[in-house]
């Protein structure tokens, strides 16, 4: 395997609040390789978005602070880069497609002006060269009548068109790493499918390593090569799509999969994850998931000892003290719900 484009190593990001210190990201590590899509999943508050905002240097300090770790872009530690150097990285080497294009786009500037800015700042193009390139980009992402659309404002675009414009902006300078944070939120399913197709073609266009942050496990099954599962500011499981969907080795991952509606089998009932995500100000001792975990059963090790990420296969890791009991736990869920996690599983 080639060297990773981006390596996040033991990253710790905290925020000071009147109620205490929020441990939003607590020792997160994962890699992104050229041309692959890494899906990052987890409930709200698990640290998914804060991790990538830290990578981009978009954490306000204060109240935020980066308390430890490394962020290596082709071997360069971005945490040691100056603000000026990070401005060169953002939009050029690393680009992000934000969750809500209406709030990410400036309402008083035309789409063409906003897309041109990235080219003018990072590539030193002339105005005419930038205009030509922006029209090409809009055509690439499927915006009809791109030459006329260039001079329109964000409110004149539909939600799907605005998201396409955001993708065009992100790939304008052919970034090495592309980050998509909930790129299909609030879009209807037809437009979602179109946006995903555009995102996939954009990745092929740039050969970028892609981080796809989403709550939608169906989207992960379709788009991702590897999956990072986060809970309570930590990575609790990581593996290929096949491993995560067909052989999960953490109770939280199994809980996420069990709570999904299925089309391939007649489920008797869905099995929700009991309880609520933990407070990041006051994380429970031991394994953060143990108050909600069906495997914990009040065992003292779960309540007192924080589990390390350990290998459970080739490149497949899990942070659970009792991964050896997961096979029986999967069989229990299959019996009780009628779901199947083997061949043909939940994807």
N, C-alpha and C positions, 0 to 999 in steps of 0.2 A: 504494500500500500504506500502511496505517496505521503509526503509530509503534510500535516494539516495546514490549512490556510489560517485558521483561527483556533487558538487553544485558550480556554478559560481554565485557570488553575486555582483552586481553593479560594474563590472569590467571596469576600465578605462585604456587604453593603448595609449600613445602618442609618437610621433616621432618629434624630432627637425630637421628641414630642413632649407636651406638658404632662402626659401620662406615663412617660418612660421611653426607653430606647426600643425602637422597632427593629428587630433583626430580620430584615426583608430578604436578604440573601446570606446564607450561612454556610460557606464552604463549598460552593458549587464548582464543579469541574466537568467540562466536556469539550470535544473537538469537533471542528467542521472541516471536511475535506473538499477538494475541488470537485465541482459537478454533483455533489450529493445534497440531499435535502434532509436536514435533521428536524424532526417534529418534536416540539416541546409542549407537553400537556400537563394539566393539573388544574385544580379548582382555583377560583379567584383568590388572590392573596398568597399563592404558593411561591411567588418570586420569579415567575417567567419573564414578565415585561421589565421588571427592575433590573434583571441580569443584563438584558440587551441594552437598556438605557445606560447602564454603567459602562458597557463596552463602547458605546458611542460618546461617552463623556457628557451625557445630558442630565446627570444628577446634580441638583442644586446643592452647593456646599457653602455654608450650612443651609438647611438643617441636615442634609445627608452627608455621609462620609464613607469613604472606601477604607475599611479597617484592615484589609489584608488581601493577599492573592496577587495573581498576575493575569494580564490579558495580552496574549502574544499574537500579533498579526505578522505571519511569516517570520517569526523569531523576534520581532520588535515589541517591547513591552509598552503598550499604549498608556499604562498608568504612569509611566515616566515621561510621557510626551507633554510638551507645553500646550497651552490653549491654542496658540497659533498653529502648531503642528496638527492638533486634533481637528481644526477647521479644514485643513487640507485633506485629512483622512475621511471626514464625513462628506458623503455625496460623491466621493471619488473612489476610494478603495472599499469603503463600507457604505451601503445605502440602506434606507429603511422605508418600507411601505407602512404607514401608520394606520391605526384601526379606523379612524373616522376621517375620510378625505374632506368632508365639508369644513371641519375645524382645522385641518392641516393646510388647506389651501387659503391663500389671502383673498378675501372677497372683493377687494378693490383693484386687483391686478388681473389682467387677462391670463388665461391658461398658457398662452404662448410666451408671455413675459416671464412667468414663473418657471417654466421649463427651460427657457433660454438662459436664465440666471446661472444654473449649474454649469452650463457649457461655457459661458463667458468667464465665470470665476475660475474654473479648474482647467479649461482647455485654451483660454485666450483666443477664442474664435471672434471673428467680426460679427456684427449684428446680422448681416445677410447670411453668413455661413451658419450661425446659430439657428436662424429661422428655418433654413432648409433642413437642418438636422432635426429640429423639433417636429416639423411636418412629417419627416420620415418615421420618427419615433411614434407619433400619433397613429400613423398608418399601420405601423408594426403591431401596435396593441389593439387594433381594430376599431379606432375612432373613425366613423364615416365623415366624408367631406373635410378632411383634416386641414386643408388650407383655409377654409372658412372658420372651422372650429378654433383655429389658432388665436383668433381675435375675440373669442367669446370669453365670458366671465364664468366662474365656477357655478353660479346659480342657474346658468343657462345649460348646464350639463345635468343629465340624470345621475342617480347614485352610482349605477354601474359604469357610466362614462367617466365620472370623477375618479373612481377607483382605477380605471384604465389609465387616466392621466397621471395618477400617482405612481403606477407601475412604470410608465414611460419616463417620469422624472427620476425614478430610482435607478433605471438601467441606462440613463443618458450617457454616463461616463464609463460604462462597462465595469462595474465594481467587481472586486474579488469576492466580497461577501454581501449577500442580499438578505435582509431581515424583513419578514412579513409578519406583522402583529395583527392577528385576527382579520385577515384581508377580505373575508366575505361576510363580516358582521352586517346585519340589517339589510342584506340583499336577498331578493327572492331566489328560489332554487335555480331557476333558469339563468339568471344573471350570475349567480354563484358559479355555475358550471362554465360559463363563458369567461369569467375572470380567472378561474383556475387554469383554463386552457391557455389564456394569455400569460399567466405567471409561469407556466411550464415552458412555453415557447421563449419567454424572456430569459429563463435560466439557461436554456440551450444556446441562446444568442450570446450570452456572456460567459458560459461555463463557470458561473459563480457557485460557490458553496452557499446554500440557502438554509436559514433558520426559519422554520414555520411555527409560529406560536398560535395555538388554537385550543378551544374547548371541544371541537368537533372531531371525535375519534374516527368518524367516517372519512373525513378529509385527510386525516393522518394515514389511514389505510390506503387511500388512493394516491397520495402525493409523496409520502416520506420514505426514505431508505432506512434510517435509524430513528429511534424514539427515545427521548429523555422524559422520564416521568418525575415531576417535582411535587413536593409536599412540605409545607412548613418551612420554606426557604432552602430546602435541601433536595438533592437528587436522590430518589429512593429506588429507582430502577432504570436501567439503560440497556438497550439491545436492538436488534433488527426488528422491522415491522412483524415479521413472521414469529419471532420469539415472543415479542410483547403481546401479540394478539392470540397466539395459539399455545404458548407455554409461559404465562406470566409467573414471575417468581417473587412477587411482593403482594401482600393482601390488599394494599391500596389500589394497585393496578387491576387486580381481579375485581375489586369493588367498582371501579370505573367501568370495566367491561360488562359487569353483571347488570349495571343500571341502564344499559342501552336497550332500546327497542330493537327487535330483530325482524328481518324479512324472510330469512332462510328457514326458520323453524317457528312452530307455534309455541310461544312462551306461555306458560301457565301464569306467571307473574314476573315482574321485574324485582330485583333485589337491591334496594337503595343502600347507600352507605349511611349507617346510623350516625347521629350527632352532627356536629358542625366543625369546620376547619379550626385549627387552634389559633389563639391570639398570638401574634408575633411579638407582642410586648412581654407576654408571660407564657412562654412555651412550656408544655408539661415536661417533667424530668424523664430521662430515658428516651425511648422511641416516641417521637412526637405523635405518631399515629396510634399508639397503644390504647387511648381511651375509646377509640372507634373500631378497634381491630378484632376480628372474629378469631384470630389465632392467639391473641394475648392471653385470654382466659385468666386475667389477674396475676399472671406469672411475674415474679419479682424482677427477673432479668429484663423484661420489657419495660417495667416501671422505672428501673434505675440505670440501665446501661444503654448508651446511645449506640446503635448498631453501625458498623462500618460497611461501606460498599465492598462486597466480596464477589469474586467470580463464581458464576453458576453455569458457565458455558464459555465458548470461544467469543470473547467480546461482550458477553451478557453478564451484567452485574446487578446485584440487589442488596439493599440495606435492610435486611431482616434477620433476626436471630434464628428463625425457624424455617428457612427456605426448604429444608428437607421435608417439611410437612405440607408444602403447597400442593403437591400432587393429590393428596387426600382431600385438601380443601377445595380444589377444582372439582373433584368428583362429587363432593357434597353439593356444591352450587349447581352442577349439572343435574343431580338427582332432584333437587328442590325446585329448580326453575325450568328444566327441560332444555337448557342451553347446551351447546356443544363447543368445546374449546380445542378440539383436535382438528383433523383435516376438514376443511370447509368452514371451520370456526366462525368467528364473529366479523370478519372483514366484509 
